[in-house]
């Protein structure tokens, strides 16, 4: 799967002769491949350079671009300059959201033509996933659901957050994940009030909530999921908070569809938590887009005023975090469509007591 033709078709709209792609996620989106190389997409073709570590795989897997070998004697920039001059390219877009200042300075010095910031070109294309991308994301989500079922049978009092996190990585990889989407979050007891807690030596024990946030990649595309489970019988307050978060998530999902703004989706969930008395403890947005990166755009956030496009894939993850006490987050992944959305996360959401 590649998107070379899709990118090429957008170049005239941005007044570009070519698009220079150097980031891992840009490469993965454009080529369906990543080899630490350099890609130039023109209106009529494309050339990708990579080194000896990846050249054999690149020539086997890439179909949408000419593949050339970068060597110490003739590196990526020399090959790119050669191609630019051969094709008479002048206005060249680059990933302004991904390229460092030092890299830009080096590219501007070495290459002929004008480098034009063009992050919007790729971002707008990546916002809507095609059927090939969605198939990979569904598979990644299936693996994540299977791993959740497995981890429920693994957790026992006396284990540490770190042990549970390590087991999650094993479950994801052993079931077909290529790598994790991000380092898993496992937060038990009072650590649950920290949305991005780092798994450590906290021992899980009866009476605690355990929040687990994890996912994997399949051919470069991410899954993402959070579940909060109780180890032993929860208190009435814990159940009340859990039910409030679940109600908020359902409200956000009901509001999620193509054509509405991310702000509207976020507000539908946030309103439920405000009315339940927990509005001050919901400290992040309802959700974010994901794809080849775990965080993409547009987002289902209070600041997102753009209409969400059909084919956008977003997380649905409201949470309540009571400092020094406990936290609850529940997260699914949604595909936005006209008139509604498809929830591709299949794991149960009613409170699970282990």
QUIVENZI-V960940 format. One line per field, one symbol per residue. ss: DSSP state (H for helix, E for strand, - for the rest). phi: phi as a letter, one per 20 degrees, with the letter a starting at -180 (. if undefined). psi: psi as a letter, one per 20 degrees, with the letter a starting at -180 (. if undefined). A space follows every 50 residues. Layout:
ss=???
phi=???
psi=???
This chain:
ss=---HHHHHHH-HHH---EEEE--HHHHHHHH------EEEEE---EEEEE ----HHHHHHH----EEEE------HHHHHHHHHHHH---EEEE------ HHHHHHHHHH---EEEE-HHHHHHHH----HHHHHHHHHHHHHHHHHHHH HH-------EHHHHHHHHHHHHHH----EE----EEEEHHHHH------- --E----EEEEEEE-EEE--EE--EEEEEEE----HHHHHHHHHHHHHHH HHHHH--E--EHHHHHHHHHHHHHH---HHH-----EEE------EEEEE ------E-----EEEE--EEEE---EEEE-EEEEEEEE-EEEE------- --E-
phi=.bcgfffgfeggfemdebceccefffffffdmbccldccdddfcrbccdb effcffffffdedebfdceecgfcegfffffgffffemededfcffecef ffffgffffeeendedgbgggffffffdeefffffffffffgffffffgf ffeefbgofegffffffffgffffepffaffafgdccdlffffdgdfegc egeebgneececcbacdclndedbaccdcdenfffffgfffgffffffff ffffeeafoeeffffgfffffffffendgfdddbffacfbafdfcccede cfdedeffefnfdcecbfbccegmcabccccddddecfnrbdeeedffdf gede
psi=prkghgghhighhjkqhrpppiqghgggggikqpklappoprijaqpppr aihigggghhhpijqppqpprhhnaghghggggghgilpgooqrniihpr ggggggghhhqqrppppkhhggghgihpqrhgghghhgghhghgghhghh hhihpqqiqrggggghhggggghijjphrqhrpqpooqchiiiohlqppb jppqrpiqqopporrrqolipqrpqpqpqporprrhgghggghggghggh ggghiorqhrqhghgghgghgghghijjhijojarhrqqrdhqhoaqrqm riioiqppqpiqoqqnmqqpoopjfrrpppprpqpprpibrpojpiqqiq ppo.
